[in-house]
Amino acid sequence: MAMNPIQFQAGMSLNELFEHYGAEEQCEAALETARWPQGFVCAHCGGTTHSRFHEGQHTYWQCSACRHQTSLRSGTIFHGSKLPLRKWFQAMFLISQSKNNISALELKRHIGVSYPSAWRVKHKIMQVMDEREERRTLQGDIVVVDDAYLGGGHQGKAGRGSENKVPFVAAVQLDEDGHPQVVRFDPVPGFKQIDIQNWAERYLVASSHVLSDGLNCFTAVEQAGMTHQREVVGTHRRSTDMPCFAWINILLGNLKTAITGTYHAFGFRKYAHRYLAEYQYRFNRRFDLKAMLPRLIRAAATTVPRSEAWLRLAEH
């Protein structure tokens, strides 16, 4: 059996991480390039003419037009953080290069910070991933969708009615050869037709052809403008035996293994969207592991600040 080139690609090594981002000066230069790839642009007026000055250990940029001053971190996800950028970059490396997941407790040990700091870093990075993936839509002749649940393993009643489970829609876009291209994992209020219609209008291109099992709520994709094919499953026709559902079952299995094998307790209701987005972000960029960290730095540089209080709220 031939090796899968995606699975066996080199990715970014630890040596490369420390070679490119081992010193604080290197990280600052990388963040400046990521934030202003064409040179400084004022966030207030859009001006490009500026002066640059130092105050203590910090560097500031001042717009010549409106006189607004900004630091390298202000206005980004790093805003207000006292952690060195190199620790942030180490955390982004560990989160982006792992096939599974890394918990805040494990992150704490790897980058040498307190648990509260590791939790903030972890959730801010996942928030960056979530906001980056929010704009992604699926399209094509084969988009396979399925209903799934996160949590509910230790308390409450079993099944779809469990109060401890978070319902989410899993969807994968396949190419003409039946290979997965991109995925979406999105929490939904429930599996009613209006919930699926709203989800489809938001995340599917209208010309898509959707394939689902016999769950009635998925007929709502037709109301959102997609064509729909139902493959009813049951006692004598299980989805695991049907080739059309092979990839969605594999992806859901891998997702749940990654989550349950890493996180032993977290607020499913509050944070499910971030944990799902973390896996989605990595999967959708799996074709170029080496570029994943620079892309994540760029995303972090263009994500607005998120306070801990904001992060701890329920889904926004």
Backbone torsions as a table, in degrees:
resi	resn	phi	psi	omega
1	MET	NA	128.2	-177.4
2	ALA	-70.1	148.2	178.6
3	MET	-70.7	139.4	176.5
4	ASN	-74.8	115.6	-176.6
5	PRO	-63.0	-28.1	178.2
6	ILE	-71.5	-44.0	-178.0
7	GLN	-67.8	-33.4	-173.5
8	PHE	-102.7	14.5	177.8
9	GLN	-68.2	155.8	-171.1
10	ALA	-68.3	-39.8	-174.5
11	GLY	70.4	-164.0	177.5
12	MET	-103.0	127.0	-179.2
13	SER	-85.2	166.3	175.4
14	LEU	-61.7	-38.5	178.4
15	ASN	-61.1	-41.3	178.7
16	GLU	-67.6	-37.3	177.2
17	LEU	-58.5	-49.8	-177.0
18	PHE	-74.0	-26.6	177.0
19	GLU	-68.0	-40.5	-175.8
20	HIS	-95.0	-27.6	-174.1
21	TYR	-133.7	28.0	-176.2
22	GLY	-78.7	-25.3	-178.6
23	ALA	-111.8	151.4	-178.3
24	GLU	-61.0	-37.3	179.9
25	GLU	-62.4	-38.7	178.3
26	GLN	-65.3	-40.5	-179.9
27	CYS	-67.2	-40.2	178.2
28	GLU	-63.8	-41.0	178.3
29	ALA	-65.0	-40.0	179.3
30	ALA	-66.4	-39.5	179.2
31	LEU	-68.0	-40.0	178.2
32	GLU	-61.5	-43.6	178.7
33	THR	-65.0	-40.6	-179.3
34	ALA	-66.9	-37.6	-176.9
35	ARG	-77.8	-40.9	-178.6
36	TRP	-128.7	73.4	-176.3
37	PRO	-60.6	-27.5	179.3
38	GLN	-104.7	13.6	-175.8
39	GLY	103.9	164.8	-175.1
40	PHE	-53.5	135.1	173.0
41	VAL	-131.9	124.7	-178.5
42	CYS	-67.5	129.9	-179.4
43	ALA	-71.3	-19.9	-177.3
44	HIS	-88.9	-46.4	-173.9
45	CYS	-121.6	-6.6	-179.9
46	GLY	81.9	5.6	179.9
47	GLY	-69.8	153.8	-179.2
48	THR	-113.9	-18.7	177.8
49	THR	-77.3	131.8	-173.1
50	HIS	-156.6	167.2	170.2
51	SER	-120.5	162.8	-175.4
52	ARG	-133.7	132.3	179.9
53	PHE	-143.7	163.5	-178.6
54	HIS	-114.5	141.5	174.9
55	GLU	-136.7	108.7	-172.6
56	GLY	67.1	-127.5	178.8
57	GLN	-95.4	5.1	-174.9
58	HIS	-107.9	148.4	176.3
59	THR	-108.7	138.9	-179.6
60	TYR	-127.0	148.6	175.2
61	TRP	-112.5	134.0	178.3
62	GLN	-121.4	124.3	179.5
63	CYS	-69.4	131.8	-179.1
64	SER	-73.6	-21.4	-177.3
65	ALA	-84.1	-53.8	-174.9
66	CYS	-107.6	-3.2	177.4
67	ARG	68.6	11.7	178.4
68	HIS	-69.8	137.3	-179.9
69	GLN	-108.2	143.0	177.8
70	THR	-145.0	150.0	174.4
71	SER	-100.0	174.4	-177.6
72	LEU	-63.7	-37.2	-175.4
73	ARG	-89.1	-25.6	-175.0
74	SER	-61.6	139.5	-179.1
75	GLY	82.1	3.5	178.8
76	THR	-118.8	177.4	178.6
77	ILE	-65.7	-18.0	-179.9
78	PHE	-85.1	-1.8	-175.5
79	HIS	-56.6	130.1	175.9
80	GLY	81.9	-6.0	-178.5
81	SER	-82.4	137.2	177.4
82	LYS	-94.8	-3.2	179.3
83	LEU	-71.9	142.9	174.2
84	PRO	-59.7	146.9	179.3
85	LEU	-60.6	-32.2	-178.3
86	ARG	-62.6	-31.4	176.1
87	LYS	-71.9	-37.9	174.4
88	TRP	-60.3	-45.8	-177.9
89	PHE	-67.2	-35.9	175.9
90	GLN	-63.0	-41.7	178.8
91	ALA	-64.2	-42.7	179.3
92	MET	-65.3	-36.0	176.6
93	PHE	-62.6	-49.3	-177.3
94	LEU	-63.8	-39.4	-179.0
95	ILE	-72.5	-38.1	-175.2
96	SER	-82.3	-29.3	-175.0
97	GLN	-92.0	-11.5	-180.0
98	SER	-78.0	133.3	177.4
99	LYS	-69.6	-37.0	177.2
100	ASN	-94.6	-128.9	-179.8
101	ASN	-132.9	169.6	175.0
102	ILE	-131.4	127.8	-177.2
103	SER	-77.3	163.9	177.2
104	ALA	-62.9	-34.3	179.2
105	LEU	-66.1	-42.1	177.7
106	GLU	-69.6	-37.4	177.8
107	LEU	-62.0	-40.6	176.8
108	LYS	-53.3	-45.2	-177.5
109	ARG	-71.8	-36.9	-176.0
110	HIS	-71.3	-40.9	-174.8
111	ILE	-102.7	-3.0	173.2
112	GLY	71.9	52.2	177.2
113	VAL	-130.8	172.6	176.3
114	SER	-71.8	162.5	179.3
115	TYR	-62.1	-44.8	177.7
116	PRO	-57.5	-38.8	178.1
117	SER	-65.8	-43.1	179.8
118	ALA	-62.6	-38.7	178.9
119	TRP	-63.0	-44.7	-179.7
120	ARG	-63.3	-46.2	179.9
121	VAL	-60.3	-47.7	-179.4
122	LYS	-57.8	-48.9	-176.6
123	HIS	-72.8	-31.6	176.2
124	LYS	-68.0	-40.4	178.2
125	ILE	-66.2	-42.1	177.3
126	MET	-64.6	-33.8	177.2
127	GLN	-65.6	-38.8	174.8
128	VAL	-58.5	-46.4	179.3
129	MET	-61.9	-42.4	-179.2
130	ASP	-61.7	-47.2	-178.5
131	GLU	-68.6	-32.3	178.2
132	ARG	-68.6	-38.7	-177.5
133	GLU	-81.2	-15.5	-176.9
134	GLU	-56.7	-32.0	-175.7
135	ARG	-83.8	-6.0	-174.5
136	ARG	-74.6	132.9	174.2
137	THR	-120.3	152.9	177.5
138	LEU	-104.4	149.4	-178.8
139	GLN	-156.2	170.9	174.5
140	GLY	121.2	-176.5	-176.5
141	ASP	-78.4	-18.9	179.1
142	ILE	-138.3	106.0	170.2
143	VAL	-120.8	109.9	-177.1
144	VAL	-92.1	129.6	-179.4
145	VAL	-122.4	153.6	178.7
146	ASP	-153.3	157.4	175.0
147	ASP	-93.4	143.1	-178.2
148	ALA	-150.8	168.8	-178.1
149	TYR	-137.6	146.2	177.0
150	LEU	-117.9	130.7	178.6
151	GLY	89.5	-167.2	177.0
152	GLY	83.5	13.8	-173.6
153	GLY	-81.1	-19.3	-170.5
154	HIS	-120.1	-14.0	-177.9
155	GLN	-153.5	162.8	179.2
156	GLY	84.3	171.7	-178.5
157	LYS	-74.5	157.9	-176.5
158	ALA	-84.3	167.7	172.7
159	GLY	87.1	-168.3	-175.2
160	ARG	-64.2	-22.8	-176.8
161	GLY	-87.8	4.6	-176.8
162	SER	-63.3	130.7	179.0
163	GLU	-75.9	-10.0	-178.3
164	ASN	-101.2	7.7	-179.0
165	LYS	-108.8	145.2	175.8
166	VAL	-105.0	116.6	178.3
167	PRO	-75.1	140.2	174.4
168	PHE	-146.3	154.1	177.1
169	VAL	-94.7	129.9	173.5
170	ALA	-107.1	132.0	-179.4
171	ALA	-141.8	139.1	178.5
172	VAL	-131.9	133.6	176.1
173	GLN	-92.6	121.6	-179.5
174	LEU	-102.8	149.4	174.8
175	ASP	-84.9	-176.1	-175.5
176	GLU	-66.9	-18.8	176.7
177	ASP	-92.2	2.0	179.3
178	GLY	83.8	16.7	179.5
179	HIS	-94.9	142.1	-178.9
180	PRO	-69.9	137.9	177.9
181	GLN	-109.3	-64.7	179.4
182	VAL	-135.6	158.5	-177.5
183	VAL	-131.4	164.0	168.9
184	ARG	-136.8	139.4	172.6
185	PHE	-129.9	107.7	-172.0
186	ASP	-127.4	122.4	172.6
187	PRO	-60.7	142.2	177.1
188	VAL	-131.0	157.4	179.3
189	PRO	-61.1	-32.1	-179.7
190	GLY	178.6	-173.7	-179.6
191	PHE	-108.1	58.1	170.6
192	LYS	-98.9	160.5	-176.3
193	GLN	-60.1	-39.3	-179.0
194	ILE	-65.6	-34.0	178.4
195	ASP	-65.5	-43.1	-178.6
196	ILE	-73.3	-35.5	177.0
197	GLN	-63.1	-46.1	178.5
198	ASN	-61.6	-41.8	179.1
199	TRP	-62.8	-45.8	-177.7
200	ALA	-64.7	-41.2	179.2
201	GLU	-63.6	-28.0	-176.9
202	ARG	-85.7	-36.3	-168.5
203	TYR	-121.0	-3.8	178.2
204	LEU	-117.0	140.9	174.1
205	VAL	-75.0	139.5	-170.7
206	ALA	-59.6	-26.9	-177.3
207	SER	-83.2	3.3	-175.1
208	SER	-72.0	153.9	173.9
209	HIS	-109.3	118.1	-172.9
210	VAL	-103.0	134.1	176.6
211	LEU	-114.6	128.5	-179.0
212	SER	-140.8	171.9	172.3
213	ASP	-81.0	-165.0	-173.3
214	GLY	-82.6	5.1	179.9
215	LEU	-60.7	124.2	-168.9
216	ASN	-62.1	-30.5	-175.3
217	CYS	-61.2	-26.7	-175.9
218	PHE	-73.6	-10.7	173.4
219	THR	-65.4	-15.7	-179.5
220	ALA	-66.0	-17.6	178.2
221	VAL	-63.2	-24.7	177.9
222	GLU	-66.6	-35.8	177.5
223	GLN	-67.8	-22.8	179.2
224	ALA	-90.1	0.6	173.4
225	GLY	103.8	3.8	-179.8
226	MET	-97.0	155.6	169.1
227	THR	-84.1	154.5	-169.3
228	HIS	-140.3	136.4	176.5
229	GLN	-125.4	125.2	-179.7
230	ARG	-102.5	132.2	172.8
231	GLU	-119.9	98.0	-173.5
232	VAL	-71.0	131.2	177.6
233	VAL	-114.6	162.0	-178.8
234	GLY	-173.2	-157.9	-176.5
235	THR	-61.1	-39.7	-176.5
236	HIS	-100.1	4.5	179.6
237	ARG	-146.7	84.7	-175.3
238	ARG	-84.8	145.4	-179.0
239	SER	-63.0	-29.7	-179.7
240	THR	-68.1	-16.6	178.6
241	ASP	-98.2	0.6	-175.9
242	MET	-107.1	120.0	-177.5
243	PRO	-55.6	-31.0	-176.8
244	CYS	-66.0	-22.7	179.8
245	PHE	-104.8	8.9	-174.7
246	ALA	-60.0	-47.4	-174.3
247	TRP	-72.9	-37.2	179.7
248	ILE	-66.7	-35.2	177.5
249	ASN	-68.8	-40.0	178.3
250	ILE	-63.6	-46.0	-177.6
251	LEU	-65.6	-40.9	177.8
252	LEU	-66.2	-38.3	177.1
253	GLY	-63.6	-44.4	179.0
254	ASN	-65.2	-40.9	179.5
255	LEU	-61.8	-49.0	-177.1
256	LYS	-68.0	-35.5	176.4
257	THR	-64.4	-43.0	-179.7
258	ALA	-63.1	-39.2	-177.3
259	ILE	-76.7	-50.7	-176.9
260	THR	-71.3	-25.4	179.6
261	GLY	-81.2	-13.0	-177.3
262	THR	-111.8	-46.2	-175.0
263	TYR	-104.1	121.1	-178.0
264	HIS	-97.2	-14.4	176.9
265	ALA	-164.3	120.7	170.1
266	PHE	-156.4	164.1	-176.9
267	GLY	-75.6	97.3	-177.6
268	PHE	-58.2	-45.7	-176.5
269	ARG	-63.6	-36.9	-175.1
270	LYS	-84.5	-37.9	-166.2
271	TYR	-119.0	6.1	-176.6
272	ALA	-55.7	-39.4	-176.2
273	HIS	-61.1	-34.0	179.9
274	ARG	-74.6	-42.3	-179.2
275	TYR	-66.6	-35.3	175.7
276	LEU	-69.2	-40.3	179.9
277	ALA	-65.9	-33.9	178.7
278	GLU	-59.4	-48.3	179.7
279	TYR	-67.0	-41.9	180.0
280	GLN	-61.1	-43.9	-178.8
281	TYR	-59.0	-47.1	-178.5
282	ARG	-66.4	-43.7	-177.9
283	PHE	-62.7	-42.3	-176.0
284	ASN	-72.9	-8.1	177.3
285	ARG	-120.5	20.8	-174.7
286	ARG	-70.5	-15.4	-177.3
287	PHE	-73.2	-16.8	-179.9
288	ASP	-143.9	81.0	-177.0
289	LEU	-64.6	-34.1	-177.0
290	LYS	-64.6	-31.9	-178.0
291	ALA	-87.2	-5.1	-173.1
292	MET	-65.7	-41.3	-179.5
293	LEU	-66.4	-49.5	176.7
294	PRO	-57.1	-36.4	178.9
295	ARG	-68.3	-37.2	178.5
296	LEU	-69.5	-35.6	175.4
297	ILE	-62.8	-43.2	177.9
298	ARG	-61.2	-42.4	179.0
299	ALA	-65.0	-41.0	179.5
300	ALA	-64.9	-35.3	-179.5
301	ALA	-70.1	-21.1	-178.0
302	THR	-111.0	11.3	176.1
303	THR	-99.6	132.8	-176.0
304	VAL	-69.0	158.5	-179.1
305	PRO	-59.0	144.0	176.0
306	ARG	-130.9	116.8	-179.2
307	SER	-76.3	164.1	177.4
308	GLU	-63.3	-38.4	178.4
309	ALA	-59.6	-42.2	178.2
310	TRP	-65.0	-42.6	-178.8
311	LEU	-62.9	-31.6	-176.0
312	ARG	-85.3	-4.4	174.1
313	LEU	-71.7	165.1	173.9
314	ALA	-67.1	174.1	-175.5
315	GLU	-51.3	135.8	-175.5
316	HIS	-89.9	NA	NA
